[in-house]
Amino acid sequence: MTDIASLPYRPCAGVMLMNRDGQVFVGQRLDSTLEAWQMPQGGIDPGEDALEAAYRELWEETGVVRGHVELVASAPEELWYDLPEDLVGKVWKGKWRGQRQRWFLFRFLGDDRDVNIATADPEFRAWRWAEPSDLPDLIVPFKRALYQKLLDIFSAEIASARRS
């Protein structure tokens, strides 16, 4: 039995992608039967900058290219979450206890047709735009506090986008 407390956290980058109406991209994971939605996110490769990882993950998961987004803000510190005990050992080959994430808020400059989740290695089976305030209710419960913190961190930028 693995001692969960001895496992490290997986370095990760996350993207809150906001459209012109102030709504946020969420995708429904292919590998989950839960009715849970999440924002694009993924591991930071060794030696990779967190922002570069965010651009890469966004493209790999949504087909959205760098030219269709603009960086609005970045979270000032890493955010962390722990996997539930029953998932440790099943996810990421048991190497990690959770994730430590650098989050970025991007404005989407493209159109819906510029989103293509049928990527080389698809992660999502469906996608949609969601109200920011709905995010904590859409995500799996163990990530709920992290999503609430993101809403707090990016609250000024979200409010500004909704006014314009």
N, C-alpha and C positions, 0 to 999 in steps of 0.2 A: 504494500500500500504506500502510495506516494504521500509524503508530508507536504500538503498544499502550501503551508506557510513558507516552505523552502523554495518554492518555484518562483521564477522571476515574472515580471509583467512584460507583455509583448509591446514593443514600440509601434505606434500606429499613428496615422494621420486621418483626420475626418473632415468632411466637407458639408457645410450647410449651404446649399445652392438655392438662392432666392430669385424668383422670377419678378417681372415688372409689376405684378400685383401684390408683391410682398408675401407670396406663398412659397413654401419650401418643398423641394423634391424629396420624395420618399419612395423606396423600392421595397417590394415584398420578396424576401429571399427564396431562392430556388430550393435550398437544402432544409427548409423548415416547413412543417405543416401548420405552424401557428399562424394566426391571422395578424401577425406582427409586421410592421413596416419599419424601415430604418433609413438613415441618410448614408450616402456613400462613405466608406472608410476602409482602411486596410493597412497592412504592415509597411513599415519603413524599412527599406533594404539597408544592409550594412553600408555605411559611408554616404547614404542618401540624405539630403536635406529634407526636413519635414514638409516644407512648402512644395518642393519638387514631387515628393511622394503624394501629396494631396492632388496636384495636377494629374499625375499618373493614374492614381486610383479613380479619380473622376472619369478620366477617359476610359480606363479598363472596365468600369462598371456601368457607365451611362452612354458612352460614345461621344460625350461632349468634349470638344477640343478646347485647348487653351484660349484660342482666339474668340471663343464664344462666352468667356467669363472675364470678370474683373474682380480683383481682390478688394474687398471692402474692409475687412478686419481679421485679426487673428486673436485667439484667446491668449491672455498674458501668461498662462501657465498650463502645464499638462493637467489633464483630467484623467482620473483613474476609475476603473470598475473591476470588481471581482466576479468571476464566473460562479454560478451556483455549484455546490459541491458535486452534484450528480453530472455536471458537464465537464468538470476537470478530468482529464484523462481521455475524454471522447473528442474534444475540440483541439485542434493544433497538435495532434499526436501527443498530448499530455505534457508539452514543453512549458506551458504558461499557466498562470493562475488567473489571469485577466489581462486587461490592456491598460497601458498608459498612452493617452492620446493627445496629439496636438491638433486643435480644431481651427478651421479657417472658414470665414463667411465670404462667399463669392456671389456676385450679382450675375445672373444669367442674361446674356445679351442676345442670345439666339431665339429661335422659335421652337415650338414643340417638335417639329420635324427634325430638329438637330439632335434630339435625344434618341438613342438607339440602344436598348438594353440587350439586343441580340448580338453581343460582342463575341470575341474569340473564345473567352472563357466566361460565359454568362453567370452572373450572381443573382439576378432578379428575374422573377417570372412576370411581374407587373410593376407599373410605376404610376405615380400621380402627383399632383400638387396638393399640399395640405396647408391648413392654417397653422402658423407657428404655435399657437396656444394648444393645438391638438397633439403636438409631437409627443409629450410624455405619455399620453393615453394610447398612442399607436405602437410604441416600442415595447420590446419584451420587458417584463417587470424589473429584471436586474440591471437594466440600463436607464431606468426611469429617472433616478436622481441626477445622473449625468446629463440627460437631456434637459431637465429643469434648470440645471446650472448653466448650460449653454444658452438657454433663453434669457437668463439673467445677464450673462456676460455680453450677449449681443443685443440686449433690449433697446438701446438707443438707436442702433443701426436698423433694427427691424422696424421700430416706430417711425424712423425717418423715411424708410422705403414705403411704408404704408400711407404716409402723408403725400408723397410726391406723385 
